[in-house]
C-alpha cells in the first residue's frame, strides 16, 4: 500500500469542502484542523502546485 499526503493550506481545504453536497462548517473544520499532520512514512507529498493530471500520472506509475 502506498500513502500520499496533500500539503494544502486550510483555506484551500475549506474551499474544496464547500463543493460537497453537505459541507462542514468553517468552525468545525478549524476545530479539527492540524497543519502538517503527516504520518511520517508518506511515499509522496503533493502540494497545491500539483494539479490533478500531475497527481494522477504520479500515482498511476507507482507499482
C-alpha positions as CSV (number, residue, x, y, z in Angstrom):
1,X,0.0,0.0,0.0
2,X,1.2,3.5,-0.8
3,X,0.5,6.6,1.2
4,X,0.2,10.1,0.0
5,X,-0.1,13.4,1.8
6,X,-1.7,16.5,0.4
7,X,0.1,19.5,1.8
8,X,-2.7,22.0,1.2
9,X,-3.4,25.1,3.4
10,X,-6.6,25.5,5.4
11,X,-8.3,28.0,3.1
12,X,-7.9,25.7,0.1
13,X,-9.1,22.7,2.1
14,X,-12.1,24.7,3.2
15,X,-12.8,25.9,-0.3
16,X,-12.8,22.3,-1.6
17,X,-15.1,21.3,1.3
18,X,-17.7,23.8,0.1
19,X,-18.0,21.8,-3.1
20,X,-19.5,18.9,-1.1
21,X,-23.2,18.3,-1.0
22,X,-23.1,18.7,2.8
23,X,-20.0,20.7,3.6
24,X,-18.7,21.1,7.2
25,X,-18.8,24.5,8.8
26,X,-15.7,26.6,9.0
27,X,-15.8,26.5,12.8
28,X,-15.9,22.7,12.8
29,X,-13.1,22.4,10.3
30,X,-11.0,24.8,12.3
31,X,-11.6,22.7,15.5
32,X,-10.1,19.6,13.9
33,X,-7.5,21.1,11.6
34,X,-3.9,20.3,12.2
35,X,-1.4,21.9,10.0
36,X,1.3,19.5,8.6
37,X,-0.2,16.4,10.3
38,X,1.9,13.9,8.4
39,X,2.1,10.2,9.4
40,X,5.9,10.2,8.8
41,X,6.0,7.5,6.2
42,X,4.4,9.0,3.1
43,X,5.5,7.8,-0.2
44,X,5.0,11.2,-1.7
45,X,3.8,14.6,-0.7
46,X,1.6,16.6,-3.1
47,X,1.4,20.4,-2.9
48,X,-1.1,23.0,-4.2
49,X,1.2,23.3,-7.2
50,X,0.4,19.7,-8.3
51,X,-2.7,19.7,-10.4
52,X,-4.9,16.7,-10.9
53,X,-3.2,15.4,-14.1
54,X,0.2,15.6,-12.3
55,X,-1.1,13.7,-9.3
56,X,-2.8,11.0,-11.4
57,X,0.3,10.5,-13.5
58,X,2.5,10.1,-10.4
59,X,0.0,7.7,-8.6
60,X,-0.6,5.5,-11.7
61,X,3.0,5.0,-12.5
62,X,3.9,3.8,-8.9
63,X,3.8,0.0,-8.6
